[in-house]
Amino acid sequence: MSGQVKRLYDPNLYRFDSPQPSYWEATAPRAGFDAKPLDTDGSCDVAIIGGGYTGLSAALHLARDYDLDVRVLEAGHIGWGASGRNAGFCTIGGTWLQRGDLVRRHGVERARDYYRSQVEAVELVRQIAAEENIDVQVSGSAEIEVAHSPRAFRGLRDDADVLSKTLGMDVEIVEADAVRERFFDYSEQYGALQTRPAFGLHPLRYCHGLAGAAHRQGARLYPRSEVTAWQNTADGKHQLITQGGRLRATTVIFATNGFMPENLRAEFYARTLPVISAMVVTRPLTAAELQAHRWRTADVVINSRRVFSYYRLLPDRRLLFGGRGHTRGSAAGERQTYADLESSLAKTWPHWSDVDIEYCWQGLICMTGSLAPCIGQLAVDSSVYFGFGYHGNGVNTATWAGKQLADWIGTGRMPDRLPVLVRGLCRKIPLAPLRRQALSAGIAIARRLDAFS
């Protein structure tokens, strides 16, 4: 297919020539190699559309483990998309199905397989960072999910039973008094669920490290090389067209996640619902300010609301506070989102209500029609592979997906460890042109339900 790439949100969200004014961009060293846009015609074994965690992990493993000629085409700079904008949570997740619903819908064995893959994914990130000497600034050793009401805490107790007894996960229920003693203290906490393995990291440092590792193994990376057309040639190859050149490939991996250009291939249209997520970062907090809320954990934190917030203390004692954004993508909506986040931060952490905010940015997480990741191979063209739909847990899930795709292509067979519930394309989302409006209505309803809870 060819023609102008269509997007779901306002063009403000797709300014590929501009980095986000994020804390990560301000504190990540540049990639240690010179990468330039595609400016000529060429050919390769495997072309990857998308230079985030999925694409870079696939490139690293294909080049290192299978000695294939791999090229990565990224619309912005390396780390421009969600892989350089997320909150740096390397945690168990990847699906928006509740734990009990996952078991009921897919059965115990398939649910266990999925959670086993999530544990593997967290440890894969840790392994790659160690092997490739990537300073990702690891912090914490668990994820804390805080109950915002007594009813929510009862729900977390039920989840803990499912996670530990049915799915074999390492979890701990922490009563409200213990949360205050071990983690932090604020008014809206009634206990917590702590899950391992998990940790925080610097997401753009990790992304740049993956890129450097792939480059050292022989993969070629082309930033600022948006694919505007995807054609099939007479000899059965793929031809990817950018503003500067054309790339012919035997195999293509489509790894664009929430920033997916849906009209490049009809098969991918309406499979995803990108959701804006935004965050703010404060100036460094003093010891006295931290003591005011008895903050003493490096673990990453989410709350149990339907429209939840997430937060973590960064290594330099700044607070990162994030949540769902507006549903238009416009510059005005972006400014309102940051104002709303600052208001929410002040309400949640009143002793920090006057602390200056120094960084604000936004990005897209990616939901799918199945509420779970999609990893696989097109039925109509077995030379096209894909990995997307990580539901806000892309650090580990995308890294793992990229490795699975590399092993699939390198060996010629689907990996045995790929869980059934992530295999193949999900169903299309109904009323696709109205997805954004439906999302807006759903968030509004969820906020009202949260208010009553």
Summary of the structure (lengths in Angstrom):
residues: 453
radius of gyration: 21.2
end to end distance: 47.5
largest distance: 68.8
contacts: 1631
relative contact order: 0.20
helix: 38%
strand: 22%
